[in-house]
Amino acid sequence: MRELQKLISLDMVEKFMHEHELAFLYISRPDCSVCHGLLPQVQELMMNYPEIKLGHVDADAVKEIAGRFSIFTVPVLLLFVNGKEYIREARIVHLQLLDEKIRKIYENVVE
């Protein structure tokens, strides 16, 4: 399973997004059971995409994240390519569909 870099401020999130060509954010809250159940599945899925940098944001600790990305629920999964949002999934995530979306982008950017 791939580990996610813990991002503890909005500045760290912005820097993370802009420093990496492919940046993935997993935004969750500590009291969210869906978030806890989905995280290991996402970490496993991301084993297929080694060039994507993974970041994790606790929405309770970084309150500004909700306004910055118009987040109304958690978990939220965001994929950025060169700082631009390409994929957004929230709450109930179908991993097979997410995998297909990521694969299309990944193949165009990396290969």
C-alpha positions as CSV (number, residue, x, y, z in Angstrom):
1,M,0.0,0.0,0.0
2,R,1.2,3.5,-0.8
3,E,1.5,6.1,2.0
4,L,0.0,9.5,1.7
5,Q,1.8,12.6,2.6
6,K,0.1,14.5,5.5
7,L,-0.7,18.0,4.5
8,I,-1.5,20.2,7.5
9,S,-2.1,23.6,6.0
10,L,-3.7,25.2,2.9
11,D,-0.3,26.5,1.9
12,M,1.1,22.9,2.0
13,V,-1.8,21.7,-0.1
14,E,-1.2,24.5,-2.7
15,K,2.5,23.8,-2.8
16,F,1.9,20.0,-3.1
17,M,-0.5,20.5,-6.1
18,H,1.9,22.8,-7.9
19,E,5.1,20.9,-7.3
20,H,3.9,17.7,-8.7
21,E,2.7,17.1,-12.3
22,L,0.3,14.5,-11.0
23,A,-1.1,15.2,-7.5
24,F,-3.8,13.3,-5.7
25,L,-5.6,14.6,-2.6
26,Y,-7.6,12.5,-0.2
27,I,-9.6,14.8,2.0
28,S,-11.3,13.2,5.0
29,R,-12.3,13.8,8.7
30,P,-11.3,11.6,11.7
31,D,-14.9,10.8,12.6
32,C,-15.9,9.6,9.1
33,S,-16.3,5.8,8.9
34,V,-16.6,5.9,5.1
35,C,-13.3,7.8,4.9
36,H,-11.5,5.2,7.1
37,G,-13.0,2.3,5.1
38,L,-12.1,3.8,1.7
39,L,-8.6,4.9,2.4
40,P,-6.8,1.5,2.3
41,Q,-8.7,0.7,-0.9
42,V,-7.5,3.9,-2.5
43,Q,-3.9,3.3,-1.3
44,E,-4.0,-0.1,-2.9
45,L,-5.4,1.3,-6.1
46,M,-2.7,3.9,-6.3
47,M,0.0,1.1,-6.4
48,N,-0.8,1.0,-10.1
49,Y,0.1,4.7,-10.5
50,P,3.6,5.3,-9.0
51,E,4.0,8.7,-10.7
52,I,1.0,10.2,-8.9
53,K,2.0,11.9,-5.6
54,L,-0.5,11.2,-2.8
55,G,-1.5,13.7,-0.2
56,H,-3.9,13.5,2.7
57,V,-5.8,16.4,4.3
58,D,-7.8,16.3,7.5
59,A,-10.7,18.7,6.8
60,D,-11.2,19.3,10.5
61,A,-7.5,20.4,10.9
62,V,-7.4,22.5,7.7
63,K,-10.8,24.2,7.8
64,E,-10.0,26.4,4.8
65,I,-9.9,23.3,2.5
66,A,-13.7,23.2,2.3
67,G,-13.9,26.7,0.9
68,R,-10.9,26.4,-1.4
69,F,-12.2,23.3,-3.1
70,S,-16.0,23.7,-2.5
71,I,-16.2,20.6,-0.4
72,F,-19.5,19.8,1.3
73,T,-18.9,16.2,2.3
74,V,-16.1,13.8,2.9
75,P,-14.3,11.8,1.7
76,V,-13.3,13.8,-1.4
77,L,-10.7,12.5,-3.9
78,L,-9.1,15.0,-6.2
79,L,-6.6,14.4,-9.0
80,F,-4.7,17.4,-10.4
81,V,-2.6,17.5,-13.5
82,N,-0.2,20.5,-13.5
83,G,-2.3,22.1,-10.8
84,K,-5.6,21.7,-12.7
85,E,-8.4,19.5,-11.3
86,Y,-9.2,16.6,-13.6
87,I,-11.0,14.2,-11.3
88,R,-13.3,14.8,-8.3
89,E,-15.1,12.0,-6.5
90,A,-17.0,12.4,-3.2
91,R,-18.6,10.4,-0.5
92,I,-19.5,7.1,-2.3
93,V,-16.7,6.3,-4.7
94,H,-16.8,3.5,-7.2
95,L,-13.2,2.3,-7.3
96,Q,-13.5,0.6,-10.7
97,L,-14.8,3.8,-12.3
98,L,-12.2,5.8,-10.5
99,D,-9.5,3.5,-11.7
100,E,-10.7,3.8,-15.3
101,K,-10.7,7.6,-15.1
102,I,-7.2,7.7,-13.6
103,R,-5.8,5.2,-16.1
104,K,-6.9,7.4,-19.1
105,I,-5.3,10.5,-17.7
106,Y,-2.2,8.6,-16.4
107,E,-1.5,7.0,-19.8
108,N,-1.7,10.4,-21.6
109,V,0.5,12.2,-19.1
110,V,3.1,9.6,-18.2
111,E,3.5,7.5,-21.3
